[in-house]
Structures are given as C-alpha cells and as structure tokens.
Amino acid sequence: MKGSFFRSMLWLHGWAGLLAGWLLYAIFLTGSATYYRSEISHWMRPELGFSIDAGDDARIADGALRRLRTIGADAERWRVTLPNAREPATEIHLWRKSGKGPSFVHEWLDPASGAPSPARATLGGDFLYYFHFDLQMPSIWGRLLVGLAAIVMLVTLVSGVVAHKRLFADFFTFRPDATRQRAWLDGHNISGVLALPFHLVITYTGLVALMFLYMPWGIHVAYEGRAQALLVEAGLVAPTPAVSDPAPLAPIASLLAEARRRWAGGRVGVIEIYRPGEVGTLIELTRDASETLAYRYDKLRFIGPEGRSIPQSPPSAVVAAQMTMYGLHIGRFADAALRACLFICGATATAMIGTGLVLWSVSARRRETSRMGLFLVERLNLGVIVGLPIAVAAYFWANRLIPSASPGRLLGEPIAFFSTWLAVLLVSLLPWRRTPWTPMLLVAAGAFAALPLADVEAYRSGEIASYDRAFLGFDAAMAAIGSVFAVIARKLREEHTRDKINDRTRERELVP
C-alpha cells in the first residue's frame, strides 16, 4: 500500500475483493434466490397444490392444533405457521425432550381438512436460505465465515467508492466493444454503482441480524453467557413456563380475534405454544411477516387455559432497531413488485462480484503475476461463477428426477448440489489450453432452460396435479436465466473468434 491514498484504496479494493470474492459470490447468489424462498419451496413440493384455502384462520388453526395433540401431546413446544398468499399450506413443528418419540417433528397440512399432506421430502428453498448464511456447515463455523466475508464486503464497498474518481459518470459508461479489460471494468462499475445503496444496506443489516454471534462479549459479561436470558428480557423470546398440572387450552378463535382487534385488522402468522396442555401454558401470537417491516416484532402472549393476556412492556429502541434491520434484510414485508426489485438488486450485486473476479484475472495478465497464481484464480473463477449456478440447477433437477417415495431423497438433493459443484470445480482445474468458459456457460444455459420440460413431463405423468401461475412463473424464470447464460456464452465465443483472427493477422504481418 505504497503511493497515494487513491492507489492504496485501489490496492485494498482489489485484494479484499479477490480473497473474499468467491465466498461473497456464493452468499449473494443464494441470498438473491431466497427472496423467492416460498415459491421455490412450493415448486419443489408440487403435491401441496397452489390454491389458497378460503376458510378463516380460526378453523385452520383448530385443525393444526388437533393434529399436534394427536402426534405430540407430550411435546415441550408447538408451532403453527398459518397459510398466506405465498404459503398456501399450513406448517406445523413440535419439539419434545422426552424419549417417547422423535425430538423434532415437521409436517405440512392441508388447510381445508387439517390432514397431513403427502408432500415429497425436500428442503426446498430452505436449503438455499440456510446456505446463504451458514454454508450448510456444522455448528457456527459457517455463520462466522459469512460474517467475516460481510465485513470484507463493507471494506470492499467503501474502498471501491473512494477509488472511483468518476463514480457518477461510471453509471452511464458501458463500452462492450472496447478492449476486454475495459469492457469488464465498465460492467463491474455499472453493476456496482447501479444498486450501491442496496449493497451497503444489505451487507450491514446482514451483520446486524447476527450481531449477538459476532459480538458475544457483552452477553458473557452481563448474562454470564446465557444468551437465552438476554432474548427473554428483550422480549424476543417467550419465557418457558414451569411444569404445572394438566389443563385444556383456551379456544384459539378468541385469541386470534383479540389479536386482529389489537392489530387493527392485522392477521396472525405464527402461533407458538410452550408446554401445551398445562395450567401454565404460554401461547404466543406473532403477526404475519408480510404486514410489518420489523421481523417478528408484533407479538401477543396469553395464558393458555384462561386465554388471559399477559401485559408486555414495549421493546426498547435498540431491540426495535435490530429487528427492523433484520426485517429489512430478509424482505418478507415486500409485495410482488418490491420483491422483484430486491431480487434484481441482489442479482446486480452478484454480477458486481463476478465481474470483479474476472476483471482481476484479466488485469493480472498484464502484470507480473505468477503462472500458478493466475491459473488458480482463473479456474476458481470458472468453478464458482458458473459452477455454482450449475449446482443450483442440479439441485432443482434432483427434485424432479429422484422418485418421490425414495427414502433417501431428503439428502439426495443436497448431495446432487455439492457433488455437481465439486465436479465442475475439478473439471475447471484440468490443464485446458484455454479456460473453458463457453462450454461451461452452455451447460448452465441448457441446465436451466430445460427445467420447464421436466415440469411438462411431470404434469403429463400426473405427478403434478395442477399447472398454474406458480409453475409458470418458476419455469419462465428458469428459461430467462438459461437465456442469459446462452447470450453470455455467445458473446464470449464471438470474442474468442475475434481474438483468433487478430492473432493470425499479426502473424502474417510478422512474416517477411
């Protein structure tokens, strides 16, 4: 970092972006996809159907509680997630500490009948959602790596803004027919400047969402490491009631009506019941996430058998700010138009990181960079920038190709994802004469563009009961993504052909 402040920021921007770029690319790509987490999940569970039940929430909640009593009367905790415009089925969870059955049970229910739905075993959009912030790694190591990458992202964004002398002009500058380095630089600048406020906000709020994990020292000092005590005191988690005598629950309909009255017509999204069937049962109602900016901010609590409301102090300004930033990050408040804008901004951030990685390798060819270092960067760029989308497509294909009744299909889809990604990385590291960008891009284009054909075949075979706008939207998105990869492959092939012609022309000029 010698020379002027500008050169120092440029150096910091380049190296910070390279060292964390591959991880950031994976984080932003899967994070952008999770704006449509619910839609992806229901495409991967076609048995659920996509028609919203017209019945009232009280009847649906009663059916879910009857099912929970049947399968988990001895459970420590129940959770019911009511259907809404994006979640057409009822979701139930239960947790138990005794050895009388599985410690955790999850089911999808038909809202009309309350009976279990025969949905195939799949992680759906949840796989991409959790990969986005924990990389599907055990314990907290994935989240710590993602947090470190987010810190580097902030450094990269700030240093990039400082390094840009022509920040406003770069917004309007794109020269696709210029030299290779200039074209990649323009693409990187446009994708970076186009949604710069989004990049800054989404990175910072991502850190705030998991701030207790990244900065736990205050909890260790004030609460002796008992994070649960902090969450209870802050009002984010309900206190678990003590063991008491058996007693029936109050009618859930009256509690839902009370919540609707207090929230001026707002509806309940989640019902959580702690120690159900006892005198001290605690019922917690959380407002539907689509109605509030802050994530799980509006809550009401009742004593189960009596249905008596428990007075609550308003959350502190710190808690309100943290939950608002959390809600801003995950975007569950967004309607269809705003969600599409958020997805486009996320895709822009992904493109910014991808073009930055390619730009580094293109620039390195002009500098004194070791052959081995340049080889690794170029091949890792290919294995991540193109390999990860191919792996996502393989994840979707596995959902349709693995038989619904297969006992190992729940793990089969993630295995398809990681094994495909590993295969692409290994192929990228082979000693190719030229980095095989065009063939890999064509593979990605075909993998996404052909997904609608899998839906058509599944519909013809009766595996999909109804083919409506949910499937049409997903299939249209897959076809569009495939088209984007095909266009990029065509541009690269044209550039490669032009380079060959230029090389031959120079060779002729050198011949006497």
Disulfide bonds with the S-S distance in Angstrom:
none
